[in-house]
Amino acid sequence: MMQGFSFMLSVNELALEIFDNLADLAEEFNCAYHELDNGARIVDCGVSTRGGYAAGRAFTEICMGGLGEVNFRMGHIRDFPMPFIEVATDFPAISCLGAQKAGWTVKVGNYFAMGSGPARALSLKPKHTYEVIEYEDDFDCAVICLESDHLPNAEVMTKIAEECHIDVANVCAVVAPTSSIVGSIQVSGRCVETAIYKLNELGFDTKKVIAAMGTAPIPPVRGPKLAMGVTNDATIYHGRINLTLKAPEIKDYLEKIPSNKSKGYGKPFNDIFKEAGYDFYKIDTALFSPAEVIINELTSGDVYHVGAVNPDVVLKSFGLMK
Protein backbone atom coordinates (compact mmCIF):
# COMPACT_ATOMS: atom_id res chain seq x y z
CA MET A 1 0.00 0.00 0.00
CA MET A 2 1.18 3.53 -0.71
CA GLN A 3 1.49 5.67 2.39
CA GLY A 4 -1.02 8.48 2.71
CA PHE A 5 -3.64 6.96 0.44
CA SER A 6 -7.26 7.04 1.53
CA PHE A 7 -9.24 3.94 0.73
CA MET A 8 -12.68 4.84 -0.48
CA LEU A 9 -14.83 2.70 -2.70
CA SER A 10 -13.32 -0.57 -3.86
CA VAL A 11 -13.47 -0.81 -7.63
CA ASN A 12 -12.72 -4.53 -7.48
CA GLU A 13 -15.47 -5.22 -4.96
CA LEU A 14 -18.02 -3.31 -7.05
CA ALA A 15 -16.88 -4.95 -10.30
CA LEU A 16 -16.97 -8.41 -8.73
CA GLU A 17 -20.74 -8.11 -8.26
CA ILE A 18 -21.14 -7.46 -11.99
CA PHE A 19 -18.71 -10.25 -12.87
CA ASP A 20 -20.55 -12.76 -10.67
CA ASN A 21 -23.84 -11.95 -12.38
CA LEU A 22 -22.20 -12.28 -15.80
CA ALA A 23 -20.66 -15.63 -14.82
CA ASP A 24 -23.86 -17.01 -13.28
CA LEU A 25 -25.94 -16.06 -16.33
CA ALA A 26 -23.26 -16.55 -18.99
CA GLU A 27 -25.58 -18.25 -21.50
CA GLU A 28 -28.10 -15.42 -21.26
CA PHE A 29 -25.28 -13.02 -22.13
CA ASN A 30 -24.14 -15.17 -25.09
CA CYS A 31 -20.92 -15.74 -23.17
CA ALA A 32 -19.11 -18.78 -21.75
CA TYR A 33 -17.90 -19.29 -18.20
CA HIS A 34 -14.68 -21.18 -17.41
CA GLU A 35 -13.07 -22.08 -14.12
CA LEU A 36 -9.44 -23.17 -14.32
CA ASP A 37 -7.84 -25.90 -12.21
CA ASN A 38 -6.19 -23.25 -10.03
CA GLY A 39 -9.57 -21.69 -9.26
CA ALA A 40 -9.23 -18.61 -11.47
CA ARG A 41 -12.45 -17.64 -13.24
CA ILE A 42 -12.91 -16.42 -16.80
CA VAL A 43 -15.89 -15.22 -18.83
CA ASP A 44 -15.39 -15.39 -22.59
CA CYS A 45 -17.28 -12.44 -24.06
CA GLY A 46 -16.27 -12.88 -27.69
CA VAL A 47 -13.25 -15.11 -28.27
CA SER A 48 -15.34 -18.18 -29.09
CA THR A 49 -18.76 -16.76 -28.25
CA ARG A 50 -21.15 -14.28 -29.86
CA GLY A 51 -21.39 -11.81 -27.00
CA GLY A 52 -23.79 -8.92 -27.63
CA TYR A 53 -25.07 -5.66 -26.21
CA ALA A 54 -25.83 -7.02 -22.74
CA ALA A 55 -22.34 -8.52 -22.47
CA GLY A 56 -20.84 -5.30 -23.84
CA ARG A 57 -22.60 -3.27 -21.16
CA ALA A 58 -21.40 -5.63 -18.42
CA PHE A 59 -17.82 -5.64 -19.78
CA THR A 60 -17.75 -1.83 -19.87
CA GLU A 61 -19.22 -1.47 -16.40
CA ILE A 62 -16.68 -3.96 -15.03
CA CYS A 63 -13.92 -2.06 -16.79
CA MET A 64 -15.03 1.12 -14.99
CA GLY A 65 -14.88 -0.63 -11.64
CA GLY A 66 -18.63 -0.52 -11.14
CA LEU A 67 -18.54 3.30 -11.01
CA GLY A 68 -20.03 3.94 -14.45
CA GLU A 69 -23.50 3.65 -15.89
CA VAL A 70 -23.78 2.40 -19.46
CA ASN A 71 -26.75 2.74 -21.83
CA PHE A 72 -27.42 2.34 -25.55
CA ARG A 73 -29.47 4.34 -28.02
CA MET A 74 -30.02 4.62 -31.74
CA GLY A 75 -28.78 7.80 -33.38
CA HIS A 76 -27.57 9.03 -36.75
CA ILE A 77 -24.30 9.98 -38.38
CA ARG A 78 -25.54 12.16 -41.19
CA ASP A 79 -28.38 10.06 -42.67
CA PHE A 80 -27.03 6.72 -41.47
CA PRO A 81 -28.72 5.09 -38.45
CA MET A 82 -26.10 3.99 -35.95
CA PRO A 83 -26.02 2.51 -32.44
CA PHE A 84 -24.46 4.74 -29.79
CA ILE A 85 -23.18 4.06 -26.31
CA GLU A 86 -23.72 6.52 -23.46
CA VAL A 87 -21.47 6.45 -20.41
CA ALA A 88 -21.84 8.43 -17.19
CA THR A 89 -19.81 8.50 -13.97
CA ASP A 90 -19.71 10.52 -10.76
CA PHE A 91 -16.17 9.28 -10.07
CA PRO A 92 -14.32 10.22 -13.28
CA ALA A 93 -10.73 10.01 -12.07
CA ILE A 94 -11.14 6.69 -10.27
CA SER A 95 -13.39 4.97 -12.80
CA CYS A 96 -11.51 6.15 -15.90
CA LEU A 97 -7.87 6.36 -14.80
CA GLY A 98 -7.97 4.06 -11.79
CA ALA A 99 -9.80 1.27 -13.59
CA GLN A 100 -10.80 1.68 -17.25
CA LYS A 101 -7.48 2.93 -18.61
CA ALA A 102 -5.65 0.24 -20.58
CA GLY A 103 -2.52 0.64 -18.50
CA TRP A 104 -1.40 -2.97 -18.12
CA THR A 105 0.28 -4.94 -20.89
CA VAL A 106 -0.27 -8.57 -19.92
CA LYS A 107 2.44 -10.69 -21.52
CA VAL A 108 3.20 -14.20 -20.30
CA GLY A 109 4.98 -16.60 -22.64
CA ASN A 110 3.20 -16.39 -25.99
CA TYR A 111 0.12 -14.79 -24.47
CA PHE A 112 -0.48 -11.07 -25.01
CA ALA A 113 -3.41 -8.87 -24.03
CA MET A 114 -4.11 -5.27 -23.20
CA GLY A 115 -5.22 -5.26 -19.59
CA SER A 116 -7.61 -2.76 -18.06
CA GLY A 117 -10.20 -2.69 -15.33
CA PRO A 118 -10.07 -2.59 -11.53
CA ALA A 119 -7.30 -5.18 -11.09
CA ARG A 120 -4.92 -2.36 -12.06
CA ALA A 121 -5.78 -0.61 -8.78
CA LEU A 122 -4.26 -3.60 -6.95
CA SER A 123 -1.21 -4.03 -9.19
CA LEU A 124 -0.76 -0.23 -9.47
CA LYS A 125 -0.03 -0.30 -13.18
CA PRO A 126 1.20 2.27 -13.89
CA LYS A 127 2.06 3.44 -10.37
CA HIS A 128 2.30 7.12 -11.34
CA THR A 129 -1.37 7.15 -12.33
CA TYR A 130 -2.43 6.13 -8.84
CA GLU A 131 -0.12 8.64 -7.22
CA VAL A 132 -1.71 11.41 -9.28
CA ILE A 133 -5.32 10.47 -8.52
CA GLU A 134 -4.46 9.47 -4.92
CA TYR A 135 -6.22 6.14 -5.07
CA GLU A 136 -5.46 2.48 -4.73
CA ASP A 137 -7.69 -0.47 -3.93
CA ASP A 138 -7.48 -2.85 -1.01
CA PHE A 139 -9.52 -5.96 -1.77
CA ASP A 140 -8.79 -9.68 -1.82
CA CYS A 141 -10.20 -10.28 -5.33
CA ALA A 142 -9.04 -8.86 -8.65
CA VAL A 143 -11.20 -8.34 -11.73
CA ILE A 144 -9.34 -7.72 -14.97
CA CYS A 145 -10.55 -6.95 -18.50
CA LEU A 146 -8.44 -8.45 -21.27
CA GLU A 147 -8.57 -7.27 -24.86
CA SER A 148 -7.38 -10.38 -26.68
CA ASP A 149 -8.44 -13.00 -29.21
CA HIS A 150 -7.26 -15.79 -26.88
CA LEU A 151 -8.33 -16.82 -23.40
CA PRO A 152 -5.65 -16.69 -20.68
CA ASN A 153 -4.34 -19.96 -19.28
CA ALA A 154 -3.48 -20.86 -15.68
CA GLU A 155 0.02 -19.42 -16.00
CA VAL A 156 -1.34 -16.04 -17.13
CA MET A 157 -3.89 -15.91 -14.32
CA THR A 158 -1.18 -16.83 -11.79
CA LYS A 159 0.99 -13.97 -13.02
CA ILE A 160 -1.94 -11.54 -12.68
CA ALA A 161 -2.53 -12.81 -9.12
CA GLU A 162 1.12 -12.28 -8.22
CA GLU A 163 1.07 -8.72 -9.55
CA CYS A 164 -2.11 -8.02 -7.55
CA HIS A 165 -0.74 -9.71 -4.42
CA ILE A 166 -3.72 -12.04 -4.02
CA ASP A 167 -4.53 -15.74 -4.33
CA VAL A 168 -4.97 -16.93 -7.92
CA ALA A 169 -8.38 -18.41 -7.04
CA ASN A 170 -9.52 -14.83 -6.47
CA VAL A 171 -8.66 -13.61 -9.98
CA CYS A 172 -11.54 -13.03 -12.39
CA ALA A 173 -11.17 -12.06 -16.05
CA VAL A 174 -13.53 -10.97 -18.80
CA VAL A 175 -12.07 -11.40 -22.28
CA ALA A 176 -13.07 -10.09 -25.70
CA PRO A 177 -11.20 -9.42 -28.95
CA THR A 178 -11.21 -5.91 -30.37
CA SER A 179 -12.87 -7.40 -33.45
CA SER A 180 -16.10 -8.48 -31.78
CA ILE A 181 -19.41 -6.94 -30.75
CA VAL A 182 -18.25 -6.60 -27.15
CA GLY A 183 -14.90 -5.27 -28.37
CA SER A 184 -16.59 -2.51 -30.36
CA ILE A 185 -18.83 -1.62 -27.44
CA GLN A 186 -16.17 -1.51 -24.74
CA VAL A 187 -13.75 0.59 -26.78
CA SER A 188 -16.45 3.13 -27.63
CA GLY A 189 -17.34 2.97 -23.94
CA ARG A 190 -13.97 4.57 -23.25
CA CYS A 191 -15.15 7.88 -24.73
CA VAL A 192 -15.20 9.63 -21.34
CA GLU A 193 -11.89 8.03 -20.43
CA THR A 194 -10.20 9.64 -23.43
CA ALA A 195 -11.18 13.08 -22.13
CA ILE A 196 -10.04 12.37 -18.57
CA TYR A 197 -6.85 10.74 -19.85
CA LYS A 198 -6.10 13.73 -22.08
CA LEU A 199 -6.57 16.19 -19.21
CA ASN A 200 -4.30 14.08 -17.04
CA GLU A 201 -1.63 14.01 -19.75
CA LEU A 202 -1.85 17.80 -20.00
CA GLY A 203 -1.13 18.07 -16.29
CA PHE A 204 -4.64 18.98 -15.15
CA ASP A 205 -5.76 17.64 -11.76
CA THR A 206 -8.53 15.22 -12.81
CA LYS A 207 -9.67 14.83 -9.20
CA LYS A 208 -11.39 18.19 -9.77
CA VAL A 209 -13.71 16.65 -12.37
CA ILE A 210 -16.91 16.00 -10.44
CA ALA A 211 -19.03 14.24 -13.05
CA ALA A 212 -18.67 13.17 -16.66
CA MET A 213 -20.90 11.88 -19.41
CA GLY A 214 -20.08 10.93 -22.95
CA THR A 215 -21.36 9.26 -26.07
CA ALA A 216 -19.80 7.67 -29.14
CA PRO A 217 -21.03 5.52 -32.01
CA ILE A 218 -20.53 1.77 -31.72
CA PRO A 219 -18.56 0.81 -34.83
CA PRO A 220 -19.40 -2.18 -37.00
CA VAL A 221 -17.22 -5.26 -36.62
CA ARG A 222 -15.05 -5.13 -39.74
CA GLY A 223 -12.51 -7.86 -39.01
CA PRO A 224 -9.18 -8.00 -37.15
CA LYS A 225 -7.22 -5.86 -39.61
CA LEU A 226 -9.59 -2.90 -39.32
CA ALA A 227 -10.73 -3.35 -35.71
CA MET A 228 -8.16 -1.08 -34.10
CA GLY A 229 -8.92 1.72 -36.53
CA VAL A 230 -12.71 1.72 -36.48
CA THR A 231 -12.87 1.53 -32.69
CA ASN A 232 -10.47 4.44 -32.24
CA ASP A 233 -12.20 6.53 -34.91
CA ALA A 234 -15.52 6.28 -33.08
CA THR A 235 -14.23 8.54 -30.29
CA ILE A 236 -11.53 10.49 -32.14
CA TYR A 237 -14.01 11.75 -34.72
CA HIS A 238 -17.41 11.42 -33.05
CA GLY A 239 -16.91 11.19 -29.28
CA ARG A 240 -18.94 13.85 -27.48
CA ILE A 241 -18.19 14.51 -23.82
CA ASN A 242 -19.69 16.70 -21.08
CA LEU A 243 -17.59 17.41 -18.00
CA THR A 244 -18.62 19.13 -14.77
CA LEU A 245 -15.69 20.37 -12.72
CA LYS A 246 -14.57 22.93 -10.18
CA ALA A 247 -11.32 24.39 -11.50
CA PRO A 248 -11.12 27.90 -13.01
CA GLU A 249 -7.73 26.97 -14.47
CA ILE A 250 -9.45 24.69 -16.99
CA LYS A 251 -9.56 27.59 -19.45
CA ASP A 252 -5.79 27.24 -19.83
CA TYR A 253 -6.23 23.68 -21.14
CA LEU A 254 -9.27 24.05 -23.39
CA GLU A 255 -7.64 24.33 -26.79
CA LYS A 256 -5.47 21.27 -26.22
CA ILE A 257 -8.29 18.87 -25.35
CA PRO A 258 -10.03 17.86 -28.62
CA SER A 259 -8.56 15.48 -31.18
CA ASN A 260 -8.65 18.04 -34.01
CA LYS A 261 -5.61 19.73 -32.46
CA SER A 262 -3.38 16.74 -33.22
CA LYS A 263 -1.01 16.50 -36.19
CA GLY A 264 -2.49 13.29 -37.57
CA TYR A 265 -6.10 14.45 -37.48
CA GLY A 266 -8.30 14.18 -40.57
CA LYS A 267 -7.86 10.61 -41.80
CA PRO A 268 -9.18 7.25 -40.60
CA PHE A 269 -6.89 5.86 -37.93
CA ASN A 270 -5.90 2.85 -40.05
CA ASP A 271 -4.57 5.21 -42.73
CA ILE A 272 -2.59 7.16 -40.13
CA PHE A 273 -1.25 3.93 -38.64
CA LYS A 274 -0.17 2.69 -42.06
CA GLU A 275 1.61 5.97 -42.85
CA ALA A 276 3.45 5.62 -39.52
CA GLY A 277 4.78 2.24 -40.63
CA TYR A 278 2.50 0.57 -38.08
CA ASP A 279 4.61 2.11 -35.34
CA PHE A 280 2.47 3.52 -32.52
CA TYR A 281 5.34 5.66 -31.29
CA LYS A 282 5.28 7.65 -34.52
CA ILE A 283 1.64 8.68 -34.02
CA ASP A 284 0.92 11.99 -32.30
CA THR A 285 -0.55 10.96 -28.94
CA ALA A 286 -2.75 14.07 -28.99
CA LEU A 287 -4.91 12.20 -31.50
CA PHE A 288 -6.27 9.93 -28.75
CA SER A 289 -8.85 12.42 -27.60
CA PRO A 290 -12.59 12.98 -27.97
CA ALA A 291 -13.91 14.99 -30.89
CA GLU A 292 -16.04 17.47 -28.97
CA VAL A 293 -16.20 18.55 -25.34
CA ILE A 294 -18.53 20.74 -23.26
CA ILE A 295 -17.22 21.83 -19.87
CA ASN A 296 -19.25 23.38 -17.05
CA GLU A 297 -16.92 25.11 -14.58
CA LEU A 298 -18.79 25.50 -11.29
CA THR A 299 -16.72 28.22 -9.62
CA SER A 300 -17.57 30.79 -12.30
CA GLY A 301 -20.60 29.12 -13.79
CA ASP A 302 -18.95 29.36 -17.20
CA VAL A 303 -19.61 26.81 -19.93
CA TYR A 304 -16.95 26.09 -22.54
CA HIS A 305 -17.16 24.29 -25.88
CA VAL A 306 -14.20 22.94 -27.86
CA GLY A 307 -13.82 20.66 -30.86
CA ALA A 308 -16.30 19.28 -33.37
CA VAL A 309 -17.37 15.93 -34.74
CA ASN A 310 -16.19 14.81 -38.17
CA PRO A 311 -18.92 12.54 -39.56
CA ASP A 312 -17.29 12.02 -42.97
CA VAL A 313 -14.15 10.40 -41.54
CA VAL A 314 -16.27 8.18 -39.27
CA LEU A 315 -18.45 7.03 -42.15
CA LYS A 316 -15.39 6.31 -44.28
CA SER A 317 -13.83 4.31 -41.45
CA PHE A 318 -17.08 2.40 -40.88
CA GLY A 319 -17.27 1.46 -44.59
CA LEU A 320 -20.31 3.60 -45.32
CA MET A 321 -18.61 6.20 -47.53
CA LYS A 322 -15.84 5.99 -50.09
C-alpha positions as CSV (number, residue, x, y, z in Angstrom):
1,M,0.0,0.0,0.0
2,M,1.2,3.5,-0.7
3,Q,1.5,5.7,2.4
4,G,-1.0,8.5,2.7
5,F,-3.6,7.0,0.4
6,S,-7.3,7.0,1.5
7,F,-9.2,3.9,0.7
8,M,-12.7,4.8,-0.5
9,L,-14.8,2.7,-2.7
10,S,-13.3,-0.6,-3.9
11,V,-13.5,-0.8,-7.6
12,N,-12.7,-4.5,-7.5
13,E,-15.5,-5.2,-5.0
14,L,-18.0,-3.3,-7.1
15,A,-16.9,-5.0,-10.3
16,L,-17.0,-8.4,-8.7
17,E,-20.7,-8.1,-8.3
18,I,-21.1,-7.5,-12.0
19,F,-18.7,-10.3,-12.9
20,D,-20.6,-12.8,-10.7
21,N,-23.8,-12.0,-12.4
22,L,-22.2,-12.3,-15.8
23,A,-20.7,-15.6,-14.8
24,D,-23.9,-17.0,-13.3
25,L,-25.9,-16.1,-16.3
26,A,-23.3,-16.6,-19.0
27,E,-25.6,-18.3,-21.5
28,E,-28.1,-15.4,-21.3
29,F,-25.3,-13.0,-22.1
30,N,-24.1,-15.2,-25.1
31,C,-20.9,-15.7,-23.2
32,A,-19.1,-18.8,-21.8
33,Y,-17.9,-19.3,-18.2
34,H,-14.7,-21.2,-17.4
35,E,-13.1,-22.1,-14.1
36,L,-9.4,-23.2,-14.3
37,D,-7.8,-25.9,-12.2
38,N,-6.2,-23.2,-10.0
39,G,-9.6,-21.7,-9.3
40,A,-9.2,-18.6,-11.5
41,R,-12.4,-17.6,-13.2
42,I,-12.9,-16.4,-16.8
43,V,-15.9,-15.2,-18.8
44,D,-15.4,-15.4,-22.6
45,C,-17.3,-12.4,-24.1
46,G,-16.3,-12.9,-27.7
47,V,-13.2,-15.1,-28.3
48,S,-15.3,-18.2,-29.1
49,T,-18.8,-16.8,-28.2
50,R,-21.2,-14.3,-29.9
51,G,-21.4,-11.8,-27.0
52,G,-23.8,-8.9,-27.6
53,Y,-25.1,-5.7,-26.2
54,A,-25.8,-7.0,-22.7
55,A,-22.3,-8.5,-22.5
56,G,-20.8,-5.3,-23.8
57,R,-22.6,-3.3,-21.2
58,A,-21.4,-5.6,-18.4
59,F,-17.8,-5.6,-19.8
60,T,-17.7,-1.8,-19.9
61,E,-19.2,-1.5,-16.4
62,I,-16.7,-4.0,-15.0
63,C,-13.9,-2.1,-16.8
64,M,-15.0,1.1,-15.0
65,G,-14.9,-0.6,-11.6
66,G,-18.6,-0.5,-11.1
67,L,-18.5,3.3,-11.0
68,G,-20.0,3.9,-14.4
69,E,-23.5,3.7,-15.9
70,V,-23.8,2.4,-19.5
71,N,-26.7,2.7,-21.8
72,F,-27.4,2.3,-25.5
73,R,-29.5,4.3,-28.0
74,M,-30.0,4.6,-31.7
75,G,-28.8,7.8,-33.4
76,H,-27.6,9.0,-36.8
77,I,-24.3,10.0,-38.4
78,R,-25.5,12.2,-41.2
79,D,-28.4,10.1,-42.7
80,F,-27.0,6.7,-41.5
81,P,-28.7,5.1,-38.4
82,M,-26.1,4.0,-35.9
83,P,-26.0,2.5,-32.4
84,F,-24.5,4.7,-29.8
85,I,-23.2,4.1,-26.3
86,E,-23.7,6.5,-23.5
87,V,-21.5,6.4,-20.4
88,A,-21.8,8.4,-17.2
89,T,-19.8,8.5,-14.0
90,D,-19.7,10.5,-10.8
91,F,-16.2,9.3,-10.1
92,P,-14.3,10.2,-13.3
93,A,-10.7,10.0,-12.1
94,I,-11.1,6.7,-10.3
95,S,-13.4,5.0,-12.8
96,C,-11.5,6.1,-15.9
97,L,-7.9,6.4,-14.8
98,G,-8.0,4.1,-11.8
99,A,-9.8,1.3,-13.6
100,Q,-10.8,1.7,-17.2
101,K,-7.5,2.9,-18.6
102,A,-5.7,0.2,-20.6
103,G,-2.5,0.6,-18.5
104,W,-1.4,-3.0,-18.1
105,T,0.3,-4.9,-20.9
106,V,-0.3,-8.6,-19.9
107,K,2.4,-10.7,-21.5
108,V,3.2,-14.2,-20.3
109,G,5.0,-16.6,-22.6
110,N,3.2,-16.4,-26.0
111,Y,0.1,-14.8,-24.5
112,F,-0.5,-11.1,-25.0
113,A,-3.4,-8.9,-24.0
114,M,-4.1,-5.3,-23.2
115,G,-5.2,-5.3,-19.6
116,S,-7.6,-2.8,-18.1
117,G,-10.2,-2.7,-15.3
118,P,-10.1,-2.6,-11.5
119,A,-7.3,-5.2,-11.1
120,R,-4.9,-2.4,-12.1
121,A,-5.8,-0.6,-8.8
122,L,-4.3,-3.6,-7.0
123,S,-1.2,-4.0,-9.2
124,L,-0.8,-0.2,-9.5
125,K,0.0,-0.3,-13.2
126,P,1.2,2.3,-13.9
127,K,2.1,3.4,-10.4
128,H,2.3,7.1,-11.3
129,T,-1.4,7.2,-12.3
130,Y,-2.4,6.1,-8.8
131,E,-0.1,8.6,-7.2
132,V,-1.7,11.4,-9.3
133,I,-5.3,10.5,-8.5
134,E,-4.5,9.5,-4.9
135,Y,-6.2,6.1,-5.1
136,E,-5.5,2.5,-4.7
137,D,-7.7,-0.5,-3.9
138,D,-7.5,-2.8,-1.0
139,F,-9.5,-6.0,-1.8
140,D,-8.8,-9.7,-1.8
141,C,-10.2,-10.3,-5.3
142,A,-9.0,-8.9,-8.7
143,V,-11.2,-8.3,-11.7
144,I,-9.3,-7.7,-15.0
145,C,-10.6,-6.9,-18.5
146,L,-8.4,-8.4,-21.3
147,E,-8.6,-7.3,-24.9
148,S,-7.4,-10.4,-26.7
149,D,-8.4,-13.0,-29.2
150,H,-7.3,-15.8,-26.9
151,L,-8.3,-16.8,-23.4
152,P,-5.7,-16.7,-20.7
153,N,-4.3,-20.0,-19.3
154,A,-3.5,-20.9,-15.7
155,E,0.0,-19.4,-16.0
156,V,-1.3,-16.0,-17.1
157,M,-3.9,-15.9,-14.3
158,T,-1.2,-16.8,-11.8
159,K,1.0,-14.0,-13.0
160,I,-1.9,-11.5,-12.7
161,A,-2.5,-12.8,-9.1
162,E,1.1,-12.3,-8.2
163,E,1.1,-8.7,-9.6
164,C,-2.1,-8.0,-7.5
165,H,-0.7,-9.7,-4.4
166,I,-3.7,-12.0,-4.0
167,D,-4.5,-15.7,-4.3
168,V,-5.0,-16.9,-7.9
169,A,-8.4,-18.4,-7.0
170,N,-9.5,-14.8,-6.5
171,V,-8.7,-13.6,-10.0
172,C,-11.5,-13.0,-12.4
173,A,-11.2,-12.1,-16.1
174,V,-13.5,-11.0,-18.8
175,V,-12.1,-11.4,-22.3
176,A,-13.1,-10.1,-25.7
177,P,-11.2,-9.4,-29.0
178,T,-11.2,-5.9,-30.4
179,S,-12.9,-7.4,-33.4
180,S,-16.1,-8.5,-31.8
181,I,-19.4,-6.9,-30.7
182,V,-18.3,-6.6,-27.2
183,G,-14.9,-5.3,-28.4
184,S,-16.6,-2.5,-30.4
185,I,-18.8,-1.6,-27.4
186,Q,-16.2,-1.5,-24.7
187,V,-13.7,0.6,-26.8
188,S,-16.5,3.1,-27.6
189,G,-17.3,3.0,-23.9
190,R,-14.0,4.6,-23.3
191,C,-15.1,7.9,-24.7
192,V,-15.2,9.6,-21.3
193,E,-11.9,8.0,-20.4
194,T,-10.2,9.6,-23.4
195,A,-11.2,13.1,-22.1
196,I,-10.0,12.4,-18.6
197,Y,-6.9,10.7,-19.9
198,K,-6.1,13.7,-22.1
199,L,-6.6,16.2,-19.2
200,N,-4.3,14.1,-17.0
201,E,-1.6,14.0,-19.8
202,L,-1.9,17.8,-20.0
203,G,-1.1,18.1,-16.3
204,F,-4.6,19.0,-15.1
205,D,-5.8,17.6,-11.8
206,T,-8.5,15.2,-12.8
207,K,-9.7,14.8,-9.2
208,K,-11.4,18.2,-9.8
209,V,-13.7,16.7,-12.4
210,I,-16.9,16.0,-10.4
211,A,-19.0,14.2,-13.0
212,A,-18.7,13.2,-16.7
213,M,-20.9,11.9,-19.4
214,G,-20.1,10.9,-23.0
215,T,-21.4,9.3,-26.1
216,A,-19.8,7.7,-29.1
217,P,-21.0,5.5,-32.0
218,I,-20.5,1.8,-31.7
219,P,-18.6,0.8,-34.8
220,P,-19.4,-2.2,-37.0
221,V,-17.2,-5.3,-36.6
222,R,-15.0,-5.1,-39.7
223,G,-12.5,-7.9,-39.0
224,P,-9.2,-8.0,-37.1
225,K,-7.2,-5.9,-39.6
226,L,-9.6,-2.9,-39.3
227,A,-10.7,-3.3,-35.7
228,M,-8.2,-1.1,-34.1
229,G,-8.9,1.7,-36.5
230,V,-12.7,1.7,-36.5
231,T,-12.9,1.5,-32.7
232,N,-10.5,4.4,-32.2
233,D,-12.2,6.5,-34.9
234,A,-15.5,6.3,-33.1
235,T,-14.2,8.5,-30.3
236,I,-11.5,10.5,-32.1
237,Y,-14.0,11.8,-34.7
238,H,-17.4,11.4,-33.0
239,G,-16.9,11.2,-29.3
240,R,-18.9,13.9,-27.5
241,I,-18.2,14.5,-23.8
242,N,-19.7,16.7,-21.1
243,L,-17.6,17.4,-18.0
244,T,-18.6,19.1,-14.8
245,L,-15.7,20.4,-12.7
246,K,-14.6,22.9,-10.2
247,A,-11.3,24.4,-11.5
248,P,-11.1,27.9,-13.0
249,E,-7.7,27.0,-14.5
250,I,-9.4,24.7,-17.0
251,K,-9.6,27.6,-19.4
252,D,-5.8,27.2,-19.8
253,Y,-6.2,23.7,-21.1
254,L,-9.3,24.1,-23.4
255,E,-7.6,24.3,-26.8
256,K,-5.5,21.3,-26.2
257,I,-8.3,18.9,-25.4
258,P,-10.0,17.9,-28.6
259,S,-8.6,15.5,-31.2
260,N,-8.7,18.0,-34.0
261,K,-5.6,19.7,-32.5
262,S,-3.4,16.7,-33.2
263,K,-1.0,16.5,-36.2
264,G,-2.5,13.3,-37.6
265,Y,-6.1,14.5,-37.5
266,G,-8.3,14.2,-40.6
267,K,-7.9,10.6,-41.8
268,P,-9.2,7.2,-40.6
269,F,-6.9,5.9,-37.9
270,N,-5.9,2.8,-40.0
271,D,-4.6,5.2,-42.7
272,I,-2.6,7.2,-40.1
273,F,-1.2,3.9,-38.6
274,K,-0.2,2.7,-42.1
275,E,1.6,6.0,-42.8
276,A,3.5,5.6,-39.5
277,G,4.8,2.2,-40.6
278,Y,2.5,0.6,-38.1
279,D,4.6,2.1,-35.3
280,F,2.5,3.5,-32.5
281,Y,5.3,5.7,-31.3
282,K,5.3,7.7,-34.5
283,I,1.6,8.7,-34.0
284,D,0.9,12.0,-32.3
285,T,-0.6,11.0,-28.9
286,A,-2.7,14.1,-29.0
287,L,-4.9,12.2,-31.5
288,F,-6.3,9.9,-28.8
289,S,-8.9,12.4,-27.6
290,P,-12.6,13.0,-28.0
291,A,-13.9,15.0,-30.9
292,E,-16.0,17.5,-29.0
293,V,-16.2,18.6,-25.3
294,I,-18.5,20.7,-23.3
295,I,-17.2,21.8,-19.9
296,N,-19.2,23.4,-17.0
297,E,-16.9,25.1,-14.6
298,L,-18.8,25.5,-11.3
299,T,-16.7,28.2,-9.6
300,S,-17.6,30.8,-12.3
301,G,-20.6,29.1,-13.8
302,D,-19.0,29.4,-17.2
303,V,-19.6,26.8,-19.9
304,Y,-16.9,26.1,-22.5
305,H,-17.2,24.3,-25.9
306,V,-14.2,22.9,-27.9
307,G,-13.8,20.7,-30.9
308,A,-16.3,19.3,-33.4
309,V,-17.4,15.9,-34.7
310,N,-16.2,14.8,-38.2
311,P,-18.9,12.5,-39.6
312,D,-17.3,12.0,-43.0
313,V,-14.1,10.4,-41.5
314,V,-16.3,8.2,-39.3
315,L,-18.5,7.0,-42.1
316,K,-15.4,6.3,-44.3
317,S,-13.8,4.3,-41.4
318,F,-17.1,2.4,-40.9
319,G,-17.3,1.5,-44.6
320,L,-20.3,3.6,-45.3
321,M,-18.6,6.2,-47.5
322,K,-15.8,6.0,-50.1
